[in-house]
Amino acid sequence: MKKAFVLSLLFLAAGSAGGYFLGLHRGGQSAAAEETRLRTLLAESENTFASQKAALERAAISTDGNGTLPLPPGFENLSLDDIMNSPGPMGRFQAILAHIQGMPRDQIESELDSVREKMRGGMFDAEKMFAMHLLLTRFGTEDFDGATKYLSGLDVFTRGMGTMAVLAAAASTDPKKAIDYFKGDGADFLNMPRLGGFAAGGVAKEWARQDPDAALAWAKELPVNARGDALQQVIGGIAADDPRKAAGIAMDLEPGKDRTGLVGNIAEKWAITDPKAALAWADSLEGDEASTARKQALAGWADSDPMAASRHLATLEAGAERDTAVSTVGTRWARQDPGAAAAWVANQPDGDGRGDATREVMRVWTATEPIKASEWLATQPAGPSRDKGIVGLADTIGPSDPESSMDWVASMSDPQQRTQQLENRTKFWMGVDSNAASTWIATSDRLSEAERTQLIQNAKPPALP
């Protein structure tokens, strides 16, 4: 394989593995607790993917004349399974890529079966996500018909998510092959409410790198379920380099949900480099498009300069849009400096924006510095904002420390929200560790006798008819 293919394989895999496997795994695990666990896992994996991607880019550039990535020392002659169980994350990721790049074509299906089986068994981690997507990407690039045939024998959801990866891989080298699939065996695929959009978006993204005009023309003619994602990928890619051009293209589209989503995406990218221009453009729009563009422009600005974005909020009038802006800026700021974001949020006027921002700040801060986050929250005055902050903290620590999360929830000041949170979390905890949950309910000094009885009663499974 040539060097260009190695880089194509790398970027296709590293860029979408997280979102792809989140959807794949959630197909059979829809409980809120499982979604929280996976959200936490993927958040932890983002930093891993970023460092591995940078290392693999350097490694790919250093390949030999045939584009062959060498196996790092100590990984020679190991199976894929052995590689994924070896110590050293940097070596593992490079070895996974090198191994999959160099394996014989006829081994791809058996390796896919093996990795899928391990993921079904609960062994869900970044290496397996990376390996699975690399295998599908190589399969789709080298043997598109074989890859789609392989996927056709799987369950509907797994087939759909896997086909997304295969289609994107095919489109990176031969867009016509991917487009023809939608006219044949995949004729109904674009009409699927969620998967059709993801698949069209993946194809459009790869095609736009070769011929953006053709990709845009194709995206405009897609069914409604797929059109928005495809347009986002094509026009969003243009917006990263030339937001004014992207804005002009977007405004030539028919008004509606697709265009509203696009203007938000464009405004966010534009504001990273020129927030004043992005906000001026947003103010030139009307209705939902204007409010969406202003919100996303503030998000982009907060990503690049949260202090400056926060100062801009002082110029906004009180109301729903300012509340949304507070939440947007606080949430984005928390990803960079949750302590500073918390201090800023605490000084904002009471309202939904302050509460929503407090919740998101606590989710992020608790994941990295739980003691500091809890100490800060403990100093906040009782009220809606503190209650929402408690929900954010409890969401993060709940899977690993349900007792502490329940203690926090029991301190909420709003009786209705407190009761609802206690009941929902008790049901989950009972399903995981009924003895621990029952002990907490029986011994917690934060509950009344009536509440103990109610929690135990609501946690029981419904009687069979």
C-alpha positions as CSV (number, residue, x, y, z in Angstrom):
1,M,0.0,0.0,0.0
2,K,1.2,3.5,-0.8
3,K,1.8,6.2,1.8
4,A,-1.2,8.2,0.7
5,F,-3.4,5.2,1.5
6,V,-1.8,4.8,5.0
7,L,-2.7,8.4,5.8
8,S,-6.2,8.0,4.4
9,L,-6.7,4.9,6.5
10,L,-5.4,6.7,9.5
11,F,-7.6,9.8,9.3
12,L,-10.7,7.9,8.4
13,A,-10.3,5.7,11.5
14,A,-9.1,8.2,14.0
15,G,-11.6,10.8,13.0
16,S,-14.8,8.8,13.4
17,A,-14.1,5.8,15.6
18,G,-15.5,7.3,18.7
19,G,-18.9,8.4,17.3
20,Y,-19.2,5.2,15.2
21,F,-18.8,2.8,18.0
22,L,-20.9,4.9,20.4
23,G,-23.8,4.4,18.1
24,L,-23.0,0.7,17.5
25,H,-22.8,-0.1,21.2
26,R,-25.9,1.8,22.1
27,G,-28.0,-0.2,19.7
28,G,-28.5,-2.8,22.4
29,Q,-27.8,-0.7,25.5
30,S,-30.2,2.2,25.7
31,A,-30.4,2.7,29.4
32,A,-29.5,6.1,30.7
33,A,-26.8,4.6,33.0
34,E,-25.1,2.9,30.1
35,E,-25.2,6.1,28.0
36,T,-23.6,7.9,31.0
37,R,-20.9,5.3,31.2
38,L,-20.1,5.4,27.5
39,R,-20.1,9.2,27.5
40,T,-17.5,9.1,30.2
41,L,-15.5,6.5,28.5
42,L,-15.4,8.4,25.2
43,A,-14.5,11.6,27.0
44,E,-11.6,9.8,28.5
45,S,-10.7,8.4,25.1
46,E,-10.6,11.7,23.3
47,N,-7.2,12.7,24.8
48,T,-5.9,9.2,24.0
49,F,-7.1,9.4,20.4
50,A,-5.5,12.9,20.0
51,S,-2.1,11.8,21.2
52,Q,-2.2,8.5,19.3
53,K,-3.3,10.3,16.1
54,A,-0.4,12.7,16.3
55,A,2.0,9.8,16.9
56,L,0.6,7.8,14.1
57,E,0.7,10.7,11.7
58,R,4.4,11.0,12.4
59,A,4.9,7.3,12.0
60,A,3.0,7.2,8.7
61,I,5.1,10.0,7.3
62,S,8.2,7.9,8.2
63,T,7.1,4.9,6.3
64,D,9.2,3.2,3.7
65,G,8.9,3.8,-0.1
66,N,5.9,1.4,-0.2
67,G,4.1,3.2,2.6
68,T,4.5,0.3,5.0
69,L,4.3,1.3,8.6
70,P,6.8,-0.8,10.7
71,L,5.7,-2.7,13.7
72,P,7.4,-1.2,16.8
73,P,10.0,-3.3,18.7
74,G,8.4,-6.1,20.7
75,F,5.2,-6.4,18.6
76,E,6.6,-8.5,15.8
77,N,4.8,-11.8,15.1
78,L,2.0,-11.0,17.6
79,S,-1.7,-11.6,16.8
80,L,-4.1,-8.6,16.8
81,D,-5.5,-9.9,20.0
82,D,-2.1,-10.1,21.6
83,I,-1.2,-6.6,20.4
84,M,-4.3,-5.2,22.0
85,N,-3.5,-6.9,25.3
86,S,0.2,-5.7,25.3
87,P,1.5,-2.9,27.6
88,G,2.2,0.5,26.3
89,P,-0.6,2.5,24.6
90,M,1.7,4.3,22.1
91,G,3.1,1.0,20.8
92,R,-0.3,-0.7,20.8
93,F,-1.9,1.9,18.5
94,Q,1.0,1.9,16.1
95,A,1.1,-1.9,16.1
96,I,-2.6,-2.1,15.5
97,L,-2.3,0.1,12.4
98,A,0.8,-1.7,11.1
99,H,-0.7,-5.2,11.7
100,I,-4.0,-4.4,10.0
101,Q,-2.1,-2.7,7.1
102,G,0.0,-5.7,6.5
103,M,-2.3,-8.6,7.2
104,P,-3.5,-10.7,4.2
105,R,-6.8,-9.7,2.8
106,D,-8.4,-13.1,3.6
107,Q,-7.9,-12.5,7.3
108,I,-10.0,-9.3,7.6
109,E,-13.3,-11.1,8.1
110,S,-12.1,-13.4,10.8
111,E,-10.4,-10.5,12.6
112,L,-13.6,-8.5,12.4
113,D,-15.6,-11.4,13.9
114,S,-13.0,-11.7,16.7
115,V,-13.0,-8.0,17.6
116,R,-16.8,-7.7,17.4
117,E,-17.2,-10.7,19.7
118,K,-14.9,-9.1,22.3
119,M,-16.8,-5.9,22.2
120,R,-20.1,-7.7,22.7
121,G,-18.6,-9.4,25.8
122,G,-18.2,-6.0,27.4
123,M,-14.5,-5.4,26.6
124,F,-15.2,-2.0,25.1
125,D,-12.1,0.2,24.9
126,A,-10.3,2.6,22.6
127,E,-8.0,0.0,21.0
128,K,-10.9,-2.2,19.9
129,M,-12.8,0.7,18.5
130,F,-9.7,1.7,16.6
131,A,-9.0,-1.8,15.3
132,M,-12.6,-2.4,14.3
133,H,-12.8,0.8,12.3
134,L,-9.4,0.2,10.6
135,L,-10.5,-3.2,9.6
136,L,-13.8,-1.9,8.1
137,T,-11.9,0.9,6.4
138,R,-9.4,-1.3,4.7
139,F,-12.1,-3.8,3.8
140,G,-14.2,-1.1,2.2
141,T,-11.3,0.4,0.3
142,E,-9.9,-2.8,-1.1
143,D,-13.0,-5.0,-1.5
144,F,-16.2,-2.9,-1.4
145,D,-18.4,-5.7,-2.6
146,G,-17.0,-8.2,-0.2
147,A,-17.3,-5.7,2.7
148,T,-21.0,-4.9,2.0
149,K,-21.7,-8.7,1.5
150,Y,-20.1,-9.4,4.9
151,L,-22.1,-6.7,6.6
152,S,-25.4,-7.9,5.0
153,G,-25.2,-11.0,7.2
154,L,-25.2,-9.1,10.5
155,D,-28.1,-7.6,12.5
156,V,-29.7,-4.5,11.0
157,F,-28.1,-1.9,13.4
158,T,-24.6,-3.4,13.2
159,R,-24.9,-3.6,9.4
160,G,-26.0,0.0,9.2
161,M,-23.2,1.4,11.4
162,G,-20.6,-0.8,9.7
163,T,-21.8,0.2,6.2
164,M,-21.2,3.8,7.2
165,A,-17.5,3.1,7.7
166,V,-17.2,1.0,4.5
167,L,-19.0,3.7,2.4
168,A,-16.7,6.5,3.6
169,A,-13.7,4.3,2.9
170,A,-14.9,3.6,-0.7
171,A,-15.7,7.2,-1.3
172,S,-12.2,8.3,-0.3
173,T,-10.8,6.5,-3.5
174,D,-13.9,6.0,-5.7
175,P,-16.9,8.1,-4.9
176,K,-18.9,6.7,-7.8
177,K,-18.7,3.2,-6.1
178,A,-20.3,4.5,-3.0
179,I,-23.0,6.5,-4.8
180,D,-23.9,3.5,-7.0
181,Y,-24.4,1.5,-3.8
182,F,-27.2,3.8,-2.8
183,K,-28.9,3.1,-6.2
184,G,-28.6,-0.7,-5.8
185,D,-28.4,-2.8,-2.6
186,G,-28.4,0.3,-0.4
187,A,-31.4,2.0,-2.1
188,D,-33.3,2.2,1.2
189,F,-30.3,3.1,3.3
190,L,-30.6,6.9,2.8
191,N,-34.2,6.9,4.1
192,M,-33.2,5.4,7.5
193,P,-33.8,8.2,10.0
194,R,-30.4,8.2,11.7
195,L,-28.1,5.8,9.8
196,G,-28.9,7.3,6.4
197,G,-27.7,10.7,7.4
198,F,-24.5,9.4,9.0
199,A,-23.7,7.3,5.9
200,A,-24.4,10.2,3.5
201,G,-22.3,12.5,5.6
202,G,-19.4,10.2,5.5
203,V,-19.5,9.8,1.7
204,A,-20.0,13.6,1.2
205,K,-17.1,14.4,3.5
206,E,-14.7,12.2,1.5
207,W,-16.0,13.2,-1.9
208,A,-15.8,16.9,-1.1
209,R,-12.1,16.5,-0.6
210,Q,-11.8,15.5,-4.2
211,D,-14.6,17.4,-5.9
212,P,-16.6,19.7,-3.6
213,D,-18.9,21.0,-6.3
214,A,-20.0,17.5,-7.3
215,A,-20.4,16.5,-3.7
216,L,-22.5,19.5,-3.0
217,A,-24.8,18.9,-6.0
218,W,-25.3,15.3,-4.9
219,A,-26.0,16.4,-1.3
220,K,-28.7,18.8,-2.3
221,E,-30.7,16.1,-4.1
222,L,-30.7,13.6,-1.2
223,P,-33.8,12.5,0.7
224,V,-34.7,14.6,3.7
225,N,-33.3,12.1,6.3
226,A,-29.8,12.2,4.7
227,R,-29.6,15.7,3.2
228,G,-28.7,17.6,6.3
229,D,-25.7,15.5,7.3
230,A,-24.3,15.5,3.8
231,L,-24.6,19.3,3.5
232,Q,-23.0,19.8,6.9
233,Q,-20.0,17.8,5.8
234,V,-19.5,19.5,2.5
235,I,-20.3,23.1,3.5
236,G,-18.8,22.7,6.9
237,G,-15.6,21.7,5.3
238,I,-15.6,24.9,3.2
239,A,-16.5,27.0,6.3
240,A,-13.3,25.9,8.0
241,D,-11.2,27.6,5.3
242,D,-13.6,30.2,3.9
243,P,-16.6,30.9,6.1
244,R,-17.9,33.8,3.9
245,K,-18.0,31.5,0.9
246,A,-19.8,28.8,3.0
247,A,-22.3,31.4,4.2
248,G,-23.1,32.3,0.6
249,I,-23.6,28.7,-0.4
250,A,-25.8,28.1,2.6
251,M,-28.1,31.1,2.0
252,D,-28.7,29.8,-1.6
253,L,-30.5,26.8,-0.1
254,E,-34.2,26.6,0.7
255,P,-35.0,27.9,4.2
256,G,-35.7,25.1,6.7
257,K,-34.1,22.8,9.2
258,D,-31.1,21.9,7.1
259,R,-30.2,25.5,6.4
260,T,-30.7,26.5,10.1
261,G,-28.3,23.8,11.1
262,L,-25.8,24.9,8.5
263,V,-25.7,28.6,9.5
264,G,-25.0,27.5,13.1
265,N,-22.1,25.3,12.0
266,I,-20.7,28.1,9.8
267,A,-21.0,30.7,12.5
268,E,-19.2,28.5,15.0
269,K,-16.3,27.9,12.7
270,W,-16.2,31.6,11.6
271,A,-16.1,32.9,15.2
272,I,-13.0,30.9,16.0
273,T,-11.0,33.2,13.8
274,D,-13.2,36.3,13.5
275,P,-15.9,36.5,16.1
276,K,-17.1,40.0,15.3
277,A,-17.6,39.1,11.6
278,A,-19.4,35.9,12.6
279,L,-21.8,37.8,15.0
280,A,-22.4,40.5,12.4
281,W,-23.4,37.9,9.9
282,A,-25.6,36.2,12.5
283,D,-27.3,39.6,13.2
284,S,-28.1,39.9,9.5
285,L,-30.2,36.8,9.6
286,E,-33.8,36.4,10.8
287,G,-35.8,34.1,13.1
288,D,-34.4,30.8,14.2
289,E,-31.4,31.2,11.9
290,A,-30.3,34.3,13.6
291,S,-30.6,32.9,17.1
292,T,-28.9,29.6,16.1
293,A,-26.1,31.5,14.5
294,R,-25.6,33.8,17.4
295,K,-25.5,30.9,19.9
296,Q,-23.0,28.9,17.8
297,A,-20.9,31.9,17.1
298,L,-20.5,32.4,20.9
299,A,-19.6,28.7,21.2
300,G,-16.8,29.1,18.7
301,W,-15.6,32.3,20.3
302,A,-15.6,30.7,23.7
303,D,-13.5,27.8,22.4
304,S,-10.8,30.2,21.2
305,D,-11.1,33.0,23.8
306,P,-13.6,32.3,26.6
307,M,-12.8,35.5,28.6
308,A,-13.5,37.7,25.6
309,A,-16.7,35.8,24.8
310,S,-17.8,36.2,28.4
311,R,-17.3,40.0,28.3
312,H,-19.5,40.1,25.2
313,L,-22.4,38.7,27.2
314,A,-22.5,42.0,29.2
315,T,-23.8,43.7,26.1
316,L,-26.8,41.4,25.8
317,E,-30.2,42.2,27.1
318,A,-31.7,40.0,29.8
319,G,-33.9,37.2,28.5
320,A,-34.0,33.7,27.0
321,E,-31.2,34.4,24.4
322,R,-28.8,35.7,27.1
323,D,-29.6,32.7,29.3
324,T,-28.7,30.4,26.4
325,A,-25.5,32.4,25.8
326,V,-24.5,32.0,29.5
327,S,-25.0,28.3,29.3
328,T,-23.1,28.1,26.0
329,V,-20.1,30.1,27.1
330,G,-19.9,28.4,30.5
331,T,-20.0,24.9,29.0
332,R,-17.3,25.6,26.4
333,W,-15.1,27.4,29.0
334,A,-15.4,24.5,31.4
335,R,-13.6,22.2,28.8
336,Q,-10.5,24.4,29.1
337,D,-10.6,25.7,32.7
338,P,-13.5,24.4,34.8
339,G,-12.5,26.4,37.9
340,A,-12.4,29.7,36.1
341,A,-15.7,28.8,34.3
342,A,-17.3,28.0,37.7
343,A,-16.2,31.3,39.2
344,W,-17.6,33.2,36.2
345,V,-20.9,31.2,36.2
346,A,-21.4,31.8,39.9
347,N,-21.4,35.6,39.2
348,Q,-24.1,35.5,36.5
349,P,-27.7,36.5,37.1
350,D,-30.0,33.8,38.4
351,G,-31.8,32.0,35.6
352,D,-31.9,28.9,33.4
353,G,-28.6,29.8,31.7
354,R,-26.7,29.9,35.0
355,G,-28.2,26.6,36.1
356,D,-27.5,24.8,32.8
357,A,-24.0,26.2,32.8
358,T,-23.4,25.1,36.4
359,R,-24.6,21.5,35.5
360,E,-22.2,21.2,32.6
361,V,-19.3,22.8,34.5
362,M,-19.8,20.3,37.3
363,R,-19.9,17.3,34.8
364,V,-16.5,18.3,33.3
365,W,-14.8,19.5,36.5
366,T,-15.9,16.4,38.6
367,A,-14.4,14.1,35.9
368,T,-11.0,15.7,36.4
369,E,-10.9,17.2,39.9
370,P,-13.7,15.8,41.9
371,I,-12.6,17.1,45.3
372,K,-12.2,20.7,44.1
373,A,-15.5,20.5,42.2
374,S,-17.4,19.2,45.2
375,E,-15.8,21.7,47.6
376,W,-16.8,24.6,45.2
377,L,-20.4,23.3,44.9
378,A,-20.7,23.0,48.6
379,T,-20.1,26.7,49.0
380,Q,-22.9,27.7,46.5
381,P,-26.2,29.0,47.9
382,A,-29.2,26.7,47.8
383,G,-31.4,27.2,44.8
384,P,-32.0,26.1,41.2
385,S,-28.4,26.6,40.0
386,R,-26.9,24.6,42.8
387,D,-29.5,21.8,42.2
388,K,-28.5,21.6,38.6
389,G,-24.9,21.5,39.6
390,I,-25.6,18.6,41.9
391,V,-27.2,16.7,38.9
392,G,-24.0,17.3,36.9
393,L,-21.8,16.1,39.7
394,A,-24.0,13.0,40.4
395,D,-24.1,12.1,36.7
396,T,-20.3,11.9,36.7
397,I,-19.7,10.1,40.0
398,G,-22.8,8.0,40.0
399,P,-21.5,5.0,38.2
400,S,-18.4,4.7,40.4
401,D,-19.7,6.1,43.7
402,P,-23.5,5.8,43.8
403,E,-23.6,6.4,47.6
404,S,-21.9,9.8,47.4
405,S,-24.0,10.8,44.4
406,M,-27.2,9.9,46.3
407,D,-26.0,11.9,49.3
408,W,-25.6,14.9,47.0
409,V,-28.9,14.5,45.3
410,A,-30.6,14.2,48.7
411,S,-29.4,17.7,49.5
412,M,-31.2,19.3,46.6
413,S,-33.5,22.2,47.6
414,D,-36.3,21.7,45.1
415,P,-38.6,19.0,46.6
416,Q,-40.0,17.9,43.2
417,Q,-36.6,17.6,41.5
418,R,-35.1,16.0,44.6
419,T,-37.7,13.3,44.6
420,Q,-37.5,12.6,40.9
421,Q,-33.7,12.4,41.0
422,L,-33.7,10.1,44.1
423,E,-36.3,7.7,42.5
424,N,-34.5,7.5,39.1
425,R,-31.1,6.9,40.6
426,T,-32.5,4.4,43.2
427,K,-33.9,2.3,40.4
428,F,-30.6,2.2,38.6
429,W,-28.6,1.5,41.8
430,M,-31.0,-1.4,42.7
431,G,-30.4,-3.0,39.4
432,V,-26.6,-2.8,39.9
433,D,-26.2,-3.5,43.7
434,S,-29.5,-3.9,45.5
435,N,-27.9,-4.6,48.8
436,A,-25.9,-1.4,48.8
437,A,-28.8,0.6,47.6
438,S,-31.1,-0.9,50.3
439,T,-28.6,-0.2,53.0
440,W,-28.2,3.4,52.0
441,I,-32.0,3.9,51.9
442,A,-32.4,2.3,55.3
443,T,-29.5,4.2,57.0
444,S,-29.3,7.6,55.3
445,D,-30.1,10.5,57.7
446,R,-31.1,12.6,54.8
447,L,-34.4,10.7,54.2
448,S,-37.6,10.7,56.1
449,E,-39.4,7.5,56.9
450,A,-42.0,8.3,54.2
451,E,-39.3,8.7,51.7
452,R,-37.6,5.4,52.6
453,T,-40.9,3.6,52.0
454,Q,-41.5,5.4,48.8
455,L,-38.1,4.7,47.4
456,I,-38.2,1.0,48.2
457,Q,-41.7,0.7,46.7
458,N,-40.8,2.6,43.5
459,A,-37.6,0.5,43.0
460,K,-39.5,-2.8,42.9
461,P,-40.0,-4.3,39.5
462,P,-43.6,-4.2,38.4
463,A,-45.7,-7.3,39.2
464,L,-46.3,-9.7,36.3
465,P,-49.8,-9.9,35.0
